[in-house]
Amino acid sequence: MTGERCKATDFHHADARTVVPMEFAPRQSWFVVLREPARAAKIKQPNFPVFAAVGELGGAWTVKFDPKWGGPEAVSFERLEDWTQRPEPGIRYYSGKATYTQTFDLPAAAHTSDKRLYLDWGKVQNVAEVRLNGRHLGVVWTAPWQVEITKAVQPTGNRLEVDVVNLWPNRLIGDAALPPDQRFTVTNVKKFKANSPLLPSGLLGPVTLRMAEVAIGR
């Protein structure tokens, strides 16, 4: 996902084997490389950071959709929710990109210079690109749904922008209930009907601020 490498200092020998404790998010994988003879580390730390939640980004979000695909130009979400649960047809059946924006301050517990800070997105349907204070922080598309914000965050007035893209079926399902001259899509795929179930979409959250209590060995 990131190309990050770290030294595993937490290991032990048992029955002619080297045992290395590992942690995996859903569908996650790691490369474990044994480059040199294993020697007991002078300082043994966990191989993975220990996270502590220090706050949640609650409150309203401004969400901008693309009117060319039937969405409203901008709307306020008082809380994060599935697009398919919204009353507006332009959001309920929307497929494409929507941009979430919010401004937040760091809680006092996160005012530290020696801890790594992350934003955990909870759940995203389906892909999100993250910017904080104008700095691009990458794309999240699978677990763990988080990005590190240590170098981009500031104590107050943080402007967060998240582009979220979902899948096409919802727009096709919405179009199936419209007359041909009012549809947004043109396709010969007849798989989806007006009563087909909609797919969960959007930034579902909760969005939490997490702090790495123990840094990964480097």
Contacts in CASP RR format, 6 or more apart in sequence:
PFRMAT RR
TARGET T0000
AUTHOR 0000-0000-0000
METHOD contacts of the structure
MODEL  1
MTGERCKATDFHHADARTVVPMEFAPRQSWFVVLREPARAAKIKQPNFPV
FAAVGELGGAWTVKFDPKWGGPEAVSFERLEDWTQRPEPGIRYYSGKATY
TQTFDLPAAAHTSDKRLYLDWGKVQNVAEVRLNGRHLGVVWTAPWQVEIT
KAVQPTGNRLEVDVVNLWPNRLIGDAALPPDQRFTVTNVKKFKANSPLLP
SGLLGPVTLRMAEVAIGR
1 142 0 8 1.000
4 216 0 8 1.000
6 47 0 8 1.000
6 216 0 8 1.000
6 217 0 8 1.000
6 218 0 8 1.000
7 217 0 8 1.000
7 218 0 8 1.000
8 20 0 8 1.000
8 32 0 8 1.000
8 47 0 8 1.000
8 217 0 8 1.000
9 41 0 8 1.000
9 43 0 8 1.000
9 44 0 8 1.000
9 45 0 8 1.000
9 47 0 8 1.000
9 217 0 8 1.000
10 20 0 8 1.000
10 21 0 8 1.000
10 41 0 8 1.000
10 44 0 8 1.000
10 45 0 8 1.000
10 46 0 8 1.000
10 47 0 8 1.000
11 18 0 8 1.000
11 19 0 8 1.000
11 20 0 8 1.000
11 21 0 8 1.000
11 38 0 8 1.000
11 47 0 8 1.000
12 18 0 8 1.000
12 19 0 8 1.000
13 19 0 8 1.000
13 38 0 8 1.000
18 34 0 8 1.000
18 38 0 8 1.000
20 32 0 8 1.000
20 47 0 8 1.000
21 46 0 8 1.000
21 47 0 8 1.000
22 30 0 8 1.000
22 32 0 8 1.000
22 47 0 8 1.000
22 48 0 8 1.000
23 47 0 8 1.000
23 48 0 8 1.000
24 30 0 8 1.000
25 142 0 8 1.000
25 143 0 8 1.000
25 144 0 8 1.000
26 142 0 8 1.000
26 143 0 8 1.000
27 142 0 8 1.000
27 143 0 8 1.000
28 142 0 8 1.000
28 143 0 8 1.000
28 144 0 8 1.000
45 214 0 8 1.000
45 215 0 8 1.000
45 217 0 8 1.000
46 214 0 8 1.000
47 216 0 8 1.000
47 217 0 8 1.000
48 216 0 8 1.000
49 116 0 8 1.000
49 212 0 8 1.000
49 213 0 8 1.000
49 214 0 8 1.000
49 215 0 8 1.000
49 216 0 8 1.000
50 212 0 8 1.000
50 213 0 8 1.000
50 214 0 8 1.000
51 118 0 8 1.000
51 210 0 8 1.000
51 211 0 8 1.000
51 212 0 8 1.000
51 213 0 8 1.000
52 210 0 8 1.000
52 211 0 8 1.000
52 213 0 8 1.000
53 208 0 8 1.000
53 209 0 8 1.000
53 210 0 8 1.000
54 107 0 8 1.000
54 109 0 8 1.000
54 110 0 8 1.000
54 209 0 8 1.000
54 210 0 8 1.000
54 211 0 8 1.000
55 107 0 8 1.000
55 109 0 8 1.000
55 110 0 8 1.000
55 208 0 8 1.000
55 209 0 8 1.000
56 206 0 8 1.000
56 207 0 8 1.000
56 208 0 8 1.000
56 209 0 8 1.000
57 102 0 8 1.000
57 104 0 8 1.000
57 119 0 8 1.000
57 160 0 8 1.000
57 206 0 8 1.000
57 207 0 8 1.000
57 208 0 8 1.000
57 209 0 8 1.000
58 79 0 8 1.000
58 80 0 8 1.000
58 206 0 8 1.000
58 207 0 8 1.000
59 78 0 8 1.000
59 79 0 8 1.000
59 102 0 8 1.000
60 76 0 8 1.000
60 77 0 8 1.000
60 78 0 8 1.000
60 79 0 8 1.000
60 102 0 8 1.000
61 76 0 8 1.000
61 77 0 8 1.000
61 80 0 8 1.000
61 100 0 8 1.000
61 101 0 8 1.000
61 102 0 8 1.000
61 203 0 8 1.000
62 74 0 8 1.000
62 75 0 8 1.000
62 76 0 8 1.000
62 77 0 8 1.000
62 100 0 8 1.000
62 101 0 8 1.000
62 102 0 8 1.000
63 74 0 8 1.000
63 75 0 8 1.000
63 76 0 8 1.000
63 77 0 8 1.000
63 98 0 8 1.000
63 99 0 8 1.000
63 100 0 8 1.000
63 101 0 8 1.000
64 73 0 8 1.000
64 74 0 8 1.000
64 98 0 8 1.000
64 99 0 8 1.000
64 101 0 8 1.000
65 71 0 8 1.000
65 72 0 8 1.000
65 73 0 8 1.000
65 74 0 8 1.000
65 75 0 8 1.000
65 90 0 8 1.000
65 91 0 8 1.000
65 94 0 8 1.000
65 98 0 8 1.000
66 96 0 8 1.000
66 97 0 8 1.000
66 98 0 8 1.000
67 73 0 8 1.000
68 184 0 8 1.000
69 94 0 8 1.000
69 95 0 8 1.000
69 96 0 8 1.000
69 171 0 8 1.000
69 184 0 8 1.000
70 90 0 8 1.000
70 94 0 8 1.000
70 184 0 8 1.000
71 88 0 8 1.000
71 90 0 8 1.000
71 91 0 8 1.000
71 94 0 8 1.000
72 88 0 8 1.000
72 90 0 8 1.000
72 91 0 8 1.000
75 88 0 8 1.000
75 91 0 8 1.000
77 100 0 8 1.000
80 203 0 8 1.000
80 204 0 8 1.000
80 205 0 8 1.000
80 206 0 8 1.000
80 207 0 8 1.000
81 204 0 8 1.000
82 125 0 8 1.000
82 200 0 8 1.000
82 201 0 8 1.000
82 202 0 8 1.000
82 204 0 8 1.000
83 91 0 8 1.000
83 92 0 8 1.000
83 94 0 8 1.000
83 98 0 8 1.000
83 166 0 8 1.000
83 170 0 8 1.000
83 201 0 8 1.000
83 202 0 8 1.000
84 92 0 8 1.000
84 170 0 8 1.000
84 198 0 8 1.000
84 199 0 8 1.000
84 200 0 8 1.000
84 201 0 8 1.000
85 92 0 8 1.000
86 92 0 8 1.000
89 174 0 8 1.000
92 170 0 8 1.000
92 198 0 8 1.000
93 170 0 8 1.000
93 171 0 8 1.000
93 173 0 8 1.000
93 174 0 8 1.000
93 175 0 8 1.000
93 198 0 8 1.000
94 166 0 8 1.000
94 170 0 8 1.000
94 171 0 8 1.000
94 201 0 8 1.000
95 166 0 8 1.000
95 167 0 8 1.000
95 168 0 8 1.000
95 169 0 8 1.000
95 170 0 8 1.000
95 171 0 8 1.000
95 172 0 8 1.000
95 201 0 8 1.000
96 165 0 8 1.000
96 166 0 8 1.000
96 168 0 8 1.000
96 171 0 8 1.000
97 163 0 8 1.000
97 164 0 8 1.000
97 165 0 8 1.000
98 163 0 8 1.000
98 164 0 8 1.000
98 165 0 8 1.000
98 202 0 8 1.000
99 161 0 8 1.000
99 162 0 8 1.000
99 163 0 8 1.000
99 164 0 8 1.000
100 160 0 8 1.000
100 161 0 8 1.000
100 162 0 8 1.000
100 163 0 8 1.000
100 164 0 8 1.000
100 203 0 8 1.000
101 159 0 8 1.000
101 160 0 8 1.000
101 161 0 8 1.000
101 162 0 8 1.000
102 160 0 8 1.000
103 157 0 8 1.000
103 158 0 8 1.000
103 159 0 8 1.000
103 160 0 8 1.000
104 157 0 8 1.000
104 158 0 8 1.000
104 160 0 8 1.000
105 155 0 8 1.000
105 156 0 8 1.000
105 157 0 8 1.000
105 158 0 8 1.000
106 117 0 8 1.000
106 153 0 8 1.000
106 154 0 8 1.000
106 155 0 8 1.000
106 156 0 8 1.000
106 158 0 8 1.000
106 209 0 8 1.000
107 209 0 8 1.000
109 211 0 8 1.000
110 117 0 8 1.000
110 209 0 8 1.000
110 211 0 8 1.000
111 155 0 8 1.000
112 211 0 8 1.000
115 150 0 8 1.000
115 211 0 8 1.000
115 212 0 8 1.000
115 213 0 8 1.000
115 215 0 8 1.000
116 148 0 8 1.000
116 150 0 8 1.000
116 211 0 8 1.000
116 212 0 8 1.000
116 215 0 8 1.000
117 148 0 8 1.000
117 149 0 8 1.000
117 150 0 8 1.000
117 153 0 8 1.000
117 209 0 8 1.000
117 210 0 8 1.000
117 211 0 8 1.000
117 212 0 8 1.000
118 146 0 8 1.000
118 147 0 8 1.000
118 148 0 8 1.000
118 149 0 8 1.000
118 209 0 8 1.000
118 210 0 8 1.000
118 211 0 8 1.000
118 212 0 8 1.000
119 130 0 8 1.000
119 132 0 8 1.000
119 146 0 8 1.000
119 147 0 8 1.000
119 149 0 8 1.000
119 160 0 8 1.000
119 207 0 8 1.000
119 208 0 8 1.000
119 209 0 8 1.000
119 210 0 8 1.000
120 144 0 8 1.000
120 145 0 8 1.000
120 146 0 8 1.000
120 207 0 8 1.000
120 208 0 8 1.000
120 209 0 8 1.000
120 210 0 8 1.000
121 128 0 8 1.000
121 140 0 8 1.000
121 145 0 8 1.000
121 146 0 8 1.000
121 162 0 8 1.000
121 203 0 8 1.000
121 205 0 8 1.000
121 207 0 8 1.000
122 145 0 8 1.000
122 204 0 8 1.000
122 205 0 8 1.000
122 206 0 8 1.000
122 207 0 8 1.000
122 208 0 8 1.000
123 145 0 8 1.000
123 204 0 8 1.000
123 205 0 8 1.000
124 140 0 8 1.000
124 141 0 8 1.000
124 145 0 8 1.000
124 164 0 8 1.000
124 202 0 8 1.000
124 203 0 8 1.000
124 204 0 8 1.000
124 205 0 8 1.000
125 164 0 8 1.000
125 166 0 8 1.000
125 167 0 8 1.000
125 199 0 8 1.000
125 200 0 8 1.000
125 201 0 8 1.000
125 202 0 8 1.000
125 204 0 8 1.000
126 141 0 8 1.000
126 165 0 8 1.000
126 166 0 8 1.000
126 167 0 8 1.000
126 201 0 8 1.000
127 139 0 8 1.000
127 140 0 8 1.000
127 141 0 8 1.000
127 164 0 8 1.000
127 165 0 8 1.000
128 139 0 8 1.000
128 140 0 8 1.000
128 141 0 8 1.000
128 162 0 8 1.000
128 163 0 8 1.000
128 164 0 8 1.000
128 165 0 8 1.000
128 203 0 8 1.000
129 136 0 8 1.000
129 138 0 8 1.000
129 139 0 8 1.000
129 162 0 8 1.000
129 163 0 8 1.000
130 136 0 8 1.000
130 137 0 8 1.000
130 138 0 8 1.000
130 139 0 8 1.000
130 140 0 8 1.000
130 147 0 8 1.000
130 160 0 8 1.000
130 161 0 8 1.000
130 162 0 8 1.000
131 137 0 8 1.000
131 160 0 8 1.000
131 161 0 8 1.000
131 162 0 8 1.000
132 149 0 8 1.000
132 152 0 8 1.000
132 153 0 8 1.000
132 158 0 8 1.000
132 159 0 8 1.000
132 160 0 8 1.000
132 161 0 8 1.000
133 152 0 8 1.000
133 153 0 8 1.000
133 154 0 8 1.000
133 158 0 8 1.000
133 159 0 8 1.000
134 152 0 8 1.000
134 159 0 8 1.000
134 161 0 8 1.000
135 151 0 8 1.000
135 152 0 8 1.000
137 147 0 8 1.000
137 148 0 8 1.000
137 149 0 8 1.000
137 152 0 8 1.000
138 147 0 8 1.000
140 146 0 8 1.000
140 147 0 8 1.000
146 210 0 8 1.000
162 203 0 8 1.000
164 202 0 8 1.000
164 203 0 8 1.000
166 199 0 8 1.000
166 201 0 8 1.000
166 202 0 8 1.000
167 199 0 8 1.000
167 201 0 8 1.000
168 185 0 8 1.000
169 192 0 8 1.000
169 196 0 8 1.000
169 198 0 8 1.000
169 199 0 8 1.000
170 198 0 8 1.000
170 199 0 8 1.000
170 201 0 8 1.000
171 184 0 8 1.000
171 185 0 8 1.000
172 185 0 8 1.000
172 187 0 8 1.000
172 189 0 8 1.000
172 191 0 8 1.000
172 192 0 8 1.000
173 192 0 8 1.000
173 193 0 8 1.000
173 194 0 8 1.000
173 196 0 8 1.000
173 198 0 8 1.000
174 194 0 8 1.000
175 183 0 8 1.000
175 184 0 8 1.000
175 185 0 8 1.000
176 192 0 8 1.000
176 193 0 8 1.000
176 194 0 8 1.000
176 196 0 8 1.000
177 194 0 8 1.000
END
